[in-house]
Amino acid sequence: MAFPILVWHEKHLPLLIILLLAITALFFGSTLFFISIKIYSQILKHGFHPIYEFLIIVILLLALGISGFWENSGGRLFMFIFAFISFILRFARAKLYYSISMLAMILLANGLLSFVVLQKIEVFTAYHLFKSRFQFTEVDLSDWKLDEESGMLTNRSIPIKLKLPNNLFFHNPSDLGLKEKTGAGQIAGILSYSERDPNSYPFIRIFFFPVYVPVEDSIIKEEVLKYIQFQEKQGELEEVNEIQPNRQFKFLDRIPRNAFWTFYDILRPRYAKTGYYFLESKTGSKVLLHITENLEKGQYHEPLIQEVLDSIQLE
């Protein structure tokens, strides 16, 4: 039953990748479940056993931590109630019901850890699939400099200058995870609203294409849409709808190629917008700005995003 569900979940990927992901996830989940059941059988055999109980609780806490379960207030409330009931059962030495609660912990931990492993493998696969679309030698793009007086960011490897507004923070590509780096081109950095979280709204992911890499408009739109669909499959967003492109913003006296979509963010419950501008310098190098932001009434972009766009210079 689990195998066809996994295959359906990954149907947006090539068949070979789907099979590898599904088999890996099933192998990990089965192995973890086998180990957990072995521990649980010892509890059934010996009754209340502090060491085995401790192992199950540690596994559950690990699963809750790495899966981000604690970030949800409803999840925290559920676990508090569940832990309280389990403690009462343990204190009352109600062996049958306490054993059932321990089994529930095992099943929850197994499900969360298997899901996390599947997501990590999927992110790794998606990163390399996007990367393989444009074959070019990547260079070090981490050498960014900030002019404190003007607030302008520059990079000696990219002919770009842009302003870093007071309420935005820059995240160097060397500090980003695979998921943040996934996309068309080579990631050059992210501007976001949070100093710690590069995905905090609003944020701009900056991708670079060297002069010698030919890139068509249709391919860029296709790749950005694939990334959005990848986020959909990961359960991060839904209700994706394309909207009219921005015809007001101009770069080098012309409207740059752009496309945008509205969506509902499941992780940060709100309606928002994502899309891109594809800019080309006079020398032929290109920059993709992948923007994700809150919806702004009466304006196409949030003020912070617009401030960055108005400051961009490509040499």
C-alpha positions in Angstrom: 0.0 0.0 0.0 2.8 2.4 0.9 4.8 1.9 -2.3 2.0 3.2 -4.7 1.4 6.1 -2.4 5.1 7.1 -2.6 5.1 6.7 -6.4 2.1 8.9 -6.7 3.6 11.5 -4.4 6.7 11.8 -6.6 5.0 11.5 -10.0 6.4 14.9 -11.1 9.9 13.3 -11.3 11.5 11.0 -13.9 10.4 7.3 -13.4 13.9 6.1 -12.4 14.2 8.8 -9.8 10.7 8.0 -8.5 11.6 4.3 -8.0 14.9 5.2 -6.3 13.2 7.6 -3.9 10.3 5.2 -3.1 12.6 2.2 -2.5 15.0 4.2 -0.4 12.2 5.7 1.8 10.6 2.2 2.2 13.9 0.6 3.1 14.6 3.3 5.7 11.1 3.2 7.1 11.0 -0.6 7.3 14.4 -0.7 9.0 13.4 1.9 11.6 10.1 0.2 12.2 11.8 -3.2 12.7 14.2 -1.7 15.3 11.4 0.2 17.0 9.2 -3.0 17.2 12.2 -4.9 18.7 12.4 -2.3 21.4 8.6 -2.3 21.9 8.6 -6.1 22.2 11.0 -5.8 25.2 8.6 -3.5 26.9 5.8 -6.1 26.4 8.1 -8.8 27.7 9.5 -7.0 30.8 6.6 -4.6 31.5 7.7 -1.2 32.6 11.3 -0.8 31.6 13.0 2.6 32.0 15.8 2.0 29.5 13.5 0.9 26.6 11.0 3.6 27.5 13.8 6.1 27.4 15.0 4.9 24.0 11.5 5.3 22.5 11.0 8.8 23.9 14.5 9.9 22.6 13.6 8.6 19.1 10.2 10.4 19.2 11.8 13.6 20.4 14.4 13.3 17.6 11.7 12.8 15.1 9.6 15.7 16.4 12.7 18.0 16.3 14.0 17.3 12.8 10.6 17.3 11.3 9.7 20.8 12.5 6.7 19.4 14.5 7.5 21.8 17.4 7.1 24.8 15.2 3.3 24.3 15.0 1.4 25.5 18.0 -1.3 22.8 17.5 1.4 20.1 17.4 2.9 21.3 20.6 -0.5 21.3 22.3 -1.2 17.8 21.0 2.1 16.4 22.3 1.6 18.1 25.7 -1.8 16.4 26.1 -0.4 13.1 24.8 2.6 13.2 27.1 0.4 14.1 30.1 -1.9 11.2 29.5 1.0 8.8 29.0 2.6 10.0 32.3 -0.7 9.4 34.1 -0.9 5.8 32.7 2.7 5.2 33.6 2.2 6.5 37.1 -1.0 4.4 37.5 0.9 1.4 36.1 -1.9 0.7 33.6 0.2 -1.6 31.6 -2.1 -2.3 28.6 -3.0 1.4 27.9 0.6 2.6 28.6 1.9 0.0 26.1 -0.6 1.3 23.5 0.7 4.8 24.1 4.3 3.7 23.6 3.3 2.0 20.4 1.6 5.2 19.2 5.0 7.0 19.9 6.8 4.4 17.8 4.4 4.8 14.9 4.5 8.6 15.0 8.3 8.6 15.2 8.6 6.1 12.3 6.2 8.1 10.1 7.9 11.5 10.8 11.5 10.2 10.3 10.5 8.4 7.1 8.9 11.5 5.8 11.9 13.7 6.6 14.3 11.2 4.9 12.1 11.2 1.8 12.0 15.0 1.8 15.8 15.3 2.2 16.4 12.8 -0.7 13.8 14.6 -2.8 15.5 18.0 -2.2 18.9 16.5 -3.1 17.5 15.0 -6.3 15.6 18.2 -7.3 18.8 20.3 -6.7 20.8 18.1 -9.1 18.0 17.9 -11.7 17.7 21.6 -11.9 21.5 21.9 -12.0 21.7 19.5 -14.9 19.5 21.7 -17.1 22.2 24.3 -17.5 25.7 22.8 -17.8 28.4 25.3 -16.9 31.3 25.6 -14.5 30.3 27.2 -11.3 32.5 29.8 -9.7 32.7 31.2 -6.2 30.0 33.8 -5.7 30.4 34.3 -2.0 32.6 37.4 -2.2 30.0 40.0 -1.5 30.8 43.5 -0.2 28.5 45.9 1.5 29.1 49.6 1.3 27.9 50.8 4.7 27.4 54.4 3.5 25.3 53.7 0.4 23.9 50.3 1.4 24.9 48.8 -1.9 25.9 45.2 -2.3 28.5 44.2 -4.9 30.2 41.0 -6.0 33.5 40.9 -7.9 32.4 37.7 -9.7 29.0 39.1 -10.9 28.5 42.5 -12.7 25.7 43.5 -10.3 25.0 46.2 -7.8 21.9 46.3 -5.6 20.7 48.0 -2.5 20.2 46.2 0.8 17.3 47.9 2.5 17.5 48.4 6.3 14.9 45.7 7.0 16.4 43.0 4.7 19.3 40.7 5.4 21.7 39.1 3.0 22.4 35.4 3.1 25.6 34.3 1.4 25.4 31.2 -0.9 28.0 29.5 1.3 25.5 29.6 4.2 22.5 28.2 2.3 21.2 24.6 2.3 20.4 22.6 -0.8 16.8 23.6 -0.9 17.6 27.3 -0.9 20.1 26.7 -3.7 17.7 24.7 -5.9 16.6 26.5 -9.0 17.7 27.6 -12.5 21.3 28.8 -12.6 23.9 29.2 -9.9 22.7 30.7 -6.6 24.4 33.9 -5.7 22.6 34.8 -2.5 19.3 35.6 -0.9 17.8 38.8 0.5 15.2 38.1 3.2 13.3 39.7 6.0 15.0 37.5 8.7 18.7 37.4 9.7 18.4 33.6 10.4 15.7 32.4 8.0 16.4 32.9 4.3 12.8 32.0 3.5 11.2 34.7 5.6 8.9 36.9 3.6 9.7 38.9 1.6 12.8 37.4 0.0 14.7 37.4 -3.3 16.8 34.5 -4.5 19.5 35.6 -6.9 20.7 33.2 -9.6 23.5 33.9 -12.1 24.2 32.8 -15.6 27.6 33.5 -17.3 27.8 35.1 -20.7 28.5 31.9 -22.6 25.3 30.1 -21.4 22.4 30.5 -23.8 19.1 30.8 -21.9 15.7 31.1 -23.6 12.7 32.9 -22.0 10.5 29.9 -22.2 13.0 27.7 -20.4 13.3 30.2 -17.5 9.6 30.3 -17.0 9.4 26.5 -17.2 12.1 26.0 -14.6 10.6 28.5 -12.2 7.2 26.8 -12.5 8.8 23.4 -11.9 10.3 24.8 -8.7 6.8 26.0 -7.6 5.4 22.6 -8.5 8.2 21.0 -6.5 7.1 23.1 -3.4 3.5 22.0 -4.1 4.5 18.3 -4.0 6.3 18.9 -0.7 3.1 20.2 0.8 4.3 23.8 1.3 1.8 25.6 -0.9 -1.4 25.2 -2.9 -3.9 27.1 -5.1 -1.2 28.3 -7.5 -2.5 30.7 -10.2 -0.6 32.7 -12.8 -1.3 36.4 -12.9 -0.5 39.2 -15.3 3.2 40.0 -15.5 4.5 43.4 -14.3 4.4 45.9 -17.2 5.4 48.9 -15.0 8.9 48.0 -13.9 11.6 48.8 -16.4 15.3 47.8 -16.5 17.7 49.4 -19.0 14.7 51.3 -20.5 12.7 48.1 -21.3 10.4 45.8 -19.5 12.4 42.7 -18.4 11.0 39.2 -18.9 8.9 38.3 -15.9 6.1 36.0 -14.7 4.3 35.8 -11.4 1.9 33.4 -9.6 -0.3 33.8 -6.5 -0.6 30.9 -4.1 -1.6 29.9 -0.6 1.3 29.2 1.8 0.5 26.2 4.0 3.6 26.5 6.2 3.0 30.3 6.9 -0.8 30.5 6.5 -1.4 33.3 4.1 -2.0 34.2 0.4 1.3 35.3 -1.2 3.0 35.8 -4.6 6.0 34.4 -6.2 7.7 34.9 -9.6 10.8 36.2 -11.3 12.6 38.9 -13.4 15.2 37.7 -15.9 17.7 40.5 -16.4 20.5 40.6 -19.0 23.5 43.0 -18.8 25.0 44.8 -21.8 27.8 42.2 -21.8 25.5 39.3 -22.0 25.6 37.8 -18.5 22.2 37.2 -16.9 20.6 37.3 -13.5 17.4 35.6 -12.4 15.6 37.3 -9.5 13.2 34.8 -7.9 10.9 36.8 -5.6 8.5 35.5 -3.0 6.5 38.1 -1.1 3.2 39.0 0.7 0.4 40.4 -1.5 0.4 44.2 -1.5 -2.9 45.9 -2.0 -2.7 48.5 -4.8 0.9 47.7 -5.6 2.6 45.0 -7.6 5.4 44.5 -5.1 6.0 45.1 -1.4 7.9 48.4 -0.8 11.1 46.6 0.3 11.1 44.5 -2.9 10.5 47.5 -5.1 13.3 49.4 -3.4 15.7 46.5 -4.3 14.4 46.4 -7.9 14.8 50.1 -8.4 18.4 50.0 -7.2 19.7 47.2 -9.4 22.6 47.9 -11.8 24.1 45.4 -14.2 27.4 46.4 -15.8 
